[in-house]
Amino acid sequence: MTKEKIGSSSKGWTVAAVHLLLIAALIWLFVASVGTNHWSLLSILVQSLLLVMVGVILPWGYFTLQPNEAKVLVLFGRYKGTIRRDGFHWTNPLQLAPPRSKYTVSQRIRNFEIEKLKVNDKRGNPIEIAAVVVWRVVDTAHALFDVDHYEHYVKIQSDAALRHLANCYPYDHGEEEEVTLRSGMDEVALVLKEELQQRLAKAGVQVDETRLTHLAYAPEIANAMLRRQQAEAIIAARRKIVHGAVSMVEMALDDLKSKKVVDLDEERKASMVSNLLVVLCGEAEATPVINTGTLYK
């Protein structure tokens, strides 16, 4: 793999000043030669050389870099280095391989959203999942010379990583202490970031953040899963109601016994517990019935 190294360049304004001096010298030599009608071979060679430098070599070596941009220098197919300093630069024009825009790499932070994917989770349930990836180029040599079209490479590998992630976790209702896509979104996002970083390191890309933006069951099973979730919610609520009712009944019996309000035998205790549970756990409002008789025949 190609490793990034520092390239060499000159300050553009310094070279521009030399450029202007050469233009002035060329004009002076031309005027002096015409005025004296003295065209020697040496004068022609010097003027030709200055003309080539002024009109061909120097103008094509200028380039500018904005903050968080890098220019990759290539000379006859060989990588010569990367310039990261922003500003006005000049270098050997032969190192600025055409097209120039291809070898100017942005190192700004970028983000894109992985489009909604339909995949199966760990339990085999079809789900829809999408995520956003925040990334940037940190090694220009890897990005340009080790992969073909690094931006397309980032998108394809991100899709593959998200599909693999969805296959490794259940949507919800995992085993005991098992991380699920729904309940452990922060941990899942961290796992996705680490996997993406491993995949994209060879392209010179650093992943700054990943985050799930969409997570749902596929439409064909969404209604069934919604009913299951509603049933589980009802069961959980009933369990909590029953637990609270039992605690209240136990407290009532203990208070009656400790304060010696009434002495209840086992049969009356059972009847009282039954009545209290009906009142506390029933969905409809209780209708009391006054018993004027006795429990015993």
Rosetta blueprint (number, residue, H / E / L):
1 M L
2 T L
3 K L
4 E L
5 K L
6 I E
7 G L
8 S L
9 S L
10 S E
11 K E
12 G H
13 W H
14 T H
15 V H
16 A H
17 A H
18 V H
19 H H
20 L H
21 L H
22 L H
23 I H
24 A H
25 A H
26 L H
27 I H
28 W H
29 L H
30 F H
31 V H
32 A H
33 S H
34 V H
35 G H
36 T H
37 N L
38 H L
39 W L
40 S L
41 L H
42 L H
43 S H
44 I H
45 L H
46 V H
47 Q H
48 S H
49 L H
50 L H
51 L H
52 V H
53 M H
54 V H
55 G H
56 V H
57 I H
58 L L
59 P H
60 W H
61 G H
62 Y E
63 F E
64 T E
65 L E
66 Q L
67 P L
68 N L
69 E E
70 A E
71 K E
72 V E
73 L E
74 V E
75 L E
76 F L
77 G L
78 R E
79 Y E
80 K E
81 G E
82 T E
83 I E
84 R L
85 R L
86 D L
87 G E
88 F E
89 H E
90 W E
91 T L
92 N L
93 P H
94 L H
95 Q H
96 L L
97 A L
98 P L
99 P L
100 R H
101 S H
102 K H
103 Y H
104 T E
105 V E
106 S E
107 Q L
108 R L
109 I L
110 R E
111 N E
112 F E
113 E E
114 I E
115 E E
116 K E
117 L E
118 K E
119 V E
120 N E
121 D L
122 K L
123 R L
124 G L
125 N L
126 P E
127 I E
128 E E
129 I E
130 A E
131 A E
132 V E
133 V E
134 V E
135 W E
136 R E
137 V E
138 V L
139 D L
140 T H
141 A H
142 H H
143 A H
144 L H
145 F H
146 D H
147 V L
148 D L
149 H L
150 Y H
151 E H
152 H H
153 Y H
154 V H
155 K H
156 I H
157 Q H
158 S H
159 D H
160 A H
161 A H
162 L H
163 R H
164 H H
165 L H
166 A H
167 N H
168 C H
169 Y L
170 P L
171 Y L
172 D L
173 H L
174 G L
175 E L
176 E L
177 E L
178 E L
179 V L
180 T L
181 L L
182 R L
183 S L
184 G L
185 M H
186 D H
187 E H
188 V H
189 A H
190 L H
191 V H
192 L H
193 K H
194 E H
195 E H
196 L H
197 Q H
198 Q H
199 R H
200 L H
201 A H
202 K H
203 A H
204 G L
205 V E
206 Q E
207 V E
208 D E
209 E E
210 T E
211 R E
212 L E
213 T E
214 H E
215 L E
216 A E
217 Y E
218 A L
219 P H
220 E H
221 I H
222 A H
223 N H
224 A H
225 M H
226 L H
227 R H
228 R H
229 Q H
230 Q H
231 A H
232 E H
233 A H
234 I H
235 I H
236 A H
237 A H
238 R H
239 R H
240 K H
241 I H
242 V H
243 H H
244 G H
245 A H
246 V H
247 S H
248 M H
249 V H
250 E H
251 M H
252 A H
253 L H
254 D H
255 D H
256 L H
257 K H
258 S H
259 K L
260 K L
261 V L
262 V L
263 D L
264 L L
265 D L
266 E H
267 E H
268 R H
269 K H
270 A H
271 S H
272 M H
273 V H
274 S H
275 N H
276 L H
277 L H
278 V H
279 V H
280 L H
281 C H
282 G L
283 E L
284 A L
285 E L
286 A L
287 T L
288 P L
289 V L
290 I L
291 N L
292 T L
293 G L
294 T L
295 L L
296 Y L
297 K L
